């Protein structure tokens, strides 16, 4: 039974669309645990694979990614369906996230969500 699920991953609307603004690598969803809570964050794949030696991009919480996506899309509440249909790519930088929507690039400052 374990072989049946090997290599299968859960995907979200962000999967394979988010890239690191520092090194250009794919940013992947990772799961953390603290006390009784589970949280999701998005981490540069090169940072994971090199243990931070080749990329030092800070992780981005999924909540922050959703909030900034709402700003980019002009939504009051996040919709994974709308994000999936409208956004083809996003690049995470220290100060902003840039979303590609068709031919348009929408840049949103990260401070806007704080």
N, C-alpha and C positions, 0 to 999 in steps of 0.2 A: 504493500500500500504506500509506503514512503516513496518508492520510485515513481509512482503515479504522479505525485505532486512536485517532484524534483524539477527545478528549473522554471516552474510557473511562479509568476509574481503577481501580486495584487497591483492594479494600476489605478491611478487617479487622473483627473483631467490635466494635472500638471506633468504627469509622466512623459519623459522624452521631449519635453518642450522647454525645460528650464536649463539654462547654461550659466557657467561661472564667468563673471566679468573679469576675473584675475587671470585665469589660464585658458578659458574657453571650453573646459570639459563639461560633460553632462553633470547636472546636479540631481541627486537621487534622494528619495524619501528614506529617512532613518527613524527609528523608534527609540524613545528614551523612557525610562521609568524613574519616578521620584516618589518615594513613600508609596501611597496607594494610587498614584496617578500615572497614566501613560500619555505621552505627548509625542507629536510628530514634528520633525524638523527636516529641512532640506539641506543637504551637505554635498560639497563638491566631491565628485568621484575620485579625482586625482588626489585630493586631500586625504581621503579614506585609504586609497591604495598605497600612498607614500608616507602615511602617518604624519602628514603635515609638512613634510620636508620640501615638496615641490609646489605646494599651494597652501596658503594660510587663510583662505577665505573663511570668514565667520559663518556659522550656520544661520539659517533663516527659519524662523518658526513658521509652521503652516498657517497659524492664525494671522501673522503679519502678511504672508503671501496672499491670503484671501482678502484681507482688508485693502491692500494696495491694488489688487485685481479689481475690486469694486470701484475704486477711484478711477482706474484706467478705463473701465467699461461703463462708468456712469451709473452704477447699480447701488441701490440702498442695501440690498442683501445679496450675498454671494450666491451664484448659480454655477455649478460645475458644468451643466449643459451649455450655458451661454459661453463660458470660458472656453470650453472644448471647441465650440463652433467658431468663435470669433478670433481667438488668439492662436497663432501658429508657433510663436517662439517668445521666450522671455529671457533676459540676461540680467543677473543680479550683480550689482556693483555695491561698493561700500555705502554710497549716498543715495542711490536710486535703483529702480528696476525699470528696464526698458521692455515694453511689450510690442510685438509686431502683430498688427491687425490689418490684414490685406497688404497694401503697399505702405501703410502708415506706421510710423514708430511713435509710440506714446511713452514718454518718460515721466515717471512719478517719483518724487522725492520720498525717501524712506521716512523722513521725519513727519510727513503728513499723517501718519497713522498713530503717532505717539500722543 
